[in-house]
Amino acid sequence: MKKIQFSALLLPALLAACANTSQPGMDAKATSAAAGAAIGCVGGALLAKVTGQNAARGCALGALAGGLIGFEKARQEEIAAAAKAQQDAIAALSTLPPTTTAIAKAGEVKTVEVTATDKATNESRKYQAFDSVTVDIPMSAKGTPQYEEAIGKLKTLAERVADERGSSRIEIAMTSADARANKVSLETASVKTAKGSTITVSKIADNSVPRGVERFTVRAAPLRTLEV
């Protein structure tokens, strides 16, 4: 009975803590870490109460673990967002007319291993973080609503990644022959998101890309901090 009463008392605090983590201006990484800390605090306090330990100390220890939980949640959300953007782009291109001379294709959603460290405890854990995602788009699709919709999905992803990581890249690769035939200038330029983050857009020659295809790659900048 005591455990049930304690949980009931903590529930409003947990809901309030979770609500307060969604402050304006906080990016997904910070929000997830704060939410993880809030949940960790309540869980740690509950465990301390049940085991007869100090609830305040349990809250503090739980919040530290929650910071790493929040970091992991943010990484998972980035990977899921990249996979969703890729799927949506392919879905848009699936309705291209049969006269399209090449096939849209989804590449690998690539991740990189990172190590996050809790600043307070120096505890370190390894996580998979989003690195890049690729979609092959037929050049013959240009000018169609399907092409514009697919590109829009990838641009939205690049904006999200730029705002969360500080910057991102969009690489548009094609064969040298296609670049010459279509008079495409191989160049690099930068644009800003609404929040002021930088997206670098590069058009490059890559003869590993199939003829008649533009390979769009959205690439994330390295994480700015690995301390939580």
C-alpha positions in Angstrom: 0.0 0.0 0.0 2.8 2.4 0.8 4.4 1.9 -2.6 1.1 2.7 -4.3 0.6 5.9 -2.2 4.2 7.0 -3.0 3.6 6.4 -6.8 0.5 8.5 -6.6 2.3 11.4 -5.0 5.1 11.3 -7.6 2.8 11.0 -10.7 1.9 14.7 -10.8 5.6 15.6 -10.4 6.5 13.3 -13.2 3.9 14.8 -15.5 4.9 18.3 -14.6 8.6 17.5 -15.2 7.9 15.9 -18.6 5.8 18.9 -19.6 8.5 21.3 -18.6 11.1 19.7 -20.8 9.4 21.0 -24.0 10.6 24.5 -23.6 10.7 26.8 -26.7 14.2 26.8 -28.3 15.2 23.4 -27.0 16.4 21.1 -29.7 15.4 17.4 -29.7 18.7 16.3 -28.1 18.3 18.7 -25.2 14.6 17.9 -24.8 15.1 14.2 -24.8 17.9 14.5 -22.3 15.8 16.6 -20.0 12.9 14.2 -20.3 15.2 11.3 -19.5 16.5 13.1 -16.5 13.0 13.8 -15.2 11.9 10.2 -15.6 15.1 9.0 -14.1 14.6 11.3 -11.1 11.1 10.0 -10.3 12.2 6.4 -11.0 15.2 6.7 -8.8 13.2 8.3 -6.0 10.6 5.6 -6.1 13.2 2.9 -6.0 14.9 4.6 -3.0 11.6 4.9 -1.1 10.7 1.3 -1.7 14.2 0.1 -0.6 14.2 2.5 2.4 16.9 4.8 1.0 17.0 8.6 0.8 14.5 9.7 -1.9 16.3 12.9 -2.8 19.6 11.0 -3.4 17.7 8.4 -5.4 16.2 11.2 -7.6 19.7 12.7 -8.2 21.2 9.3 -9.2 18.2 8.5 -11.4 18.4 11.9 -13.2 22.1 11.2 -14.1 21.2 7.9 -15.7 18.2 9.6 -17.4 20.6 12.0 -19.1 22.2 9.1 -21.0 18.7 7.7 -21.6 17.7 11.0 -23.2 20.8 11.1 -25.3 20.1 7.6 -26.6 16.4 8.5 -27.3 17.6 11.5 -29.4 19.9 9.3 -31.4 17.1 6.8 -32.1 14.7 9.6 -33.1 17.3 10.9 -35.7 17.7 7.5 -37.2 14.0 7.0 -37.4 13.4 10.4 -39.0 16.0 9.6 -41.7 14.4 6.3 -42.5 11.0 7.9 -42.6 12.2 10.6 -45.0 13.8 8.0 -47.2 10.6 5.9 -47.2 8.4 8.9 -48.0 10.7 10.0 -50.8 10.6 6.5 -52.4 6.8 6.4 -51.9 6.5 9.7 -53.8 8.6 8.4 -56.7 6.8 5.1 -56.9 4.0 6.8 -58.8 6.3 8.1 -61.6 5.0 7.1 -65.1 6.4 3.9 -66.6 8.3 6.0 -69.2 10.8 7.0 -66.6 14.1 5.7 -67.8 15.6 4.9 -64.4 14.4 3.4 -61.1 14.2 5.2 -57.8 16.2 3.3 -55.2 16.7 3.6 -51.4 20.3 3.3 -50.2 21.5 2.4 -46.7 20.7 4.5 -43.7 24.2 4.8 -42.3 25.1 5.2 -38.6 28.3 5.8 -36.8 29.2 4.6 -33.3 29.6 7.4 -30.7 30.5 7.3 -27.0 28.5 9.6 -24.7 29.8 10.4 -21.2 27.9 11.5 -18.2 29.6 14.7 -17.0 28.7 14.1 -13.3 29.7 10.4 -13.0 32.1 10.0 -16.0 30.1 6.9 -17.0 30.4 6.3 -20.7 28.2 4.3 -23.1 28.3 3.6 -26.8 25.4 4.4 -29.1 24.7 4.4 -32.8 24.1 7.9 -34.2 22.7 9.0 -37.6 25.4 9.6 -40.2 23.8 9.7 -43.7 20.9 8.5 -45.9 20.8 8.1 -49.7 18.1 8.1 -52.3 18.7 7.5 -56.1 16.3 9.6 -58.1 15.9 9.3 -61.9 17.0 12.5 -63.7 14.1 12.0 -66.1 11.7 12.6 -63.1 12.8 16.3 -62.9 9.9 18.7 -63.3 7.3 16.2 -62.1 5.3 16.6 -58.9 6.7 13.3 -57.7 10.3 14.6 -58.0 9.4 17.8 -56.1 7.7 15.9 -53.3 10.6 13.5 -52.9 13.2 16.4 -52.9 11.0 18.2 -50.3 11.1 15.2 -48.0 14.9 15.1 -48.1 15.2 18.9 -47.7 13.0 18.8 -44.6 15.3 16.1 -43.2 18.4 18.1 -43.9 16.8 21.1 -42.2 16.0 19.1 -39.1 19.4 17.6 -38.9 21.1 21.0 -39.4 19.1 22.5 -36.6 19.8 19.6 -34.2 23.5 19.2 -35.2 24.5 22.7 -36.1 24.8 21.9 -39.8 24.2 19.3 -42.5 25.1 18.5 -46.1 23.1 17.6 -49.2 25.3 15.9 -51.8 23.9 15.4 -55.3 26.1 13.0 -57.2 25.9 11.9 -60.9 28.2 10.5 -63.4 30.6 12.8 -65.2 28.9 12.0 -68.5 25.5 13.0 -67.1 26.9 16.2 -65.7 28.3 17.1 -69.1 25.2 16.0 -71.1 22.9 18.0 -68.8 25.3 20.9 -68.5 25.3 20.6 -64.7 27.8 22.8 -62.9 29.7 20.8 -60.2 29.7 23.3 -57.4 29.1 23.9 -53.7 26.8 26.5 -52.1 25.3 27.1 -48.6 21.8 27.9 -47.5 20.3 28.7 -44.1 17.4 27.1 -42.3 14.7 29.3 -40.7 16.7 28.9 -37.4 19.9 30.0 -39.0 21.7 26.6 -39.3 23.8 25.9 -42.3 23.0 23.4 -45.0 25.9 22.9 -47.5 24.7 21.7 -51.0 27.3 20.1 -53.2 26.9 18.8 -56.8 29.6 16.2 -57.4 30.7 13.7 -60.1 30.7 10.1 -59.0 31.0 7.4 -61.7 29.8 4.7 -59.3 26.3 6.3 -59.6 24.1 4.6 -62.3 23.7 6.5 -65.5 20.5 8.7 -65.6 20.4 9.0 -61.8 21.0 11.7 -59.3 22.1 10.3 -55.9 20.9 12.5 -53.1 22.7 12.0 -49.8 21.7 13.9 -46.6 24.7 13.8 -44.3 24.7 14.9 -40.6 27.5 17.0 -39.0 29.4 15.3 -36.2 27.7 15.7 -32.8 28.7 18.9 -31.1 29.0 17.4 -27.7 29.1 13.9 -26.4 28.8 14.9 -22.7 25.3 14.8 -21.1 
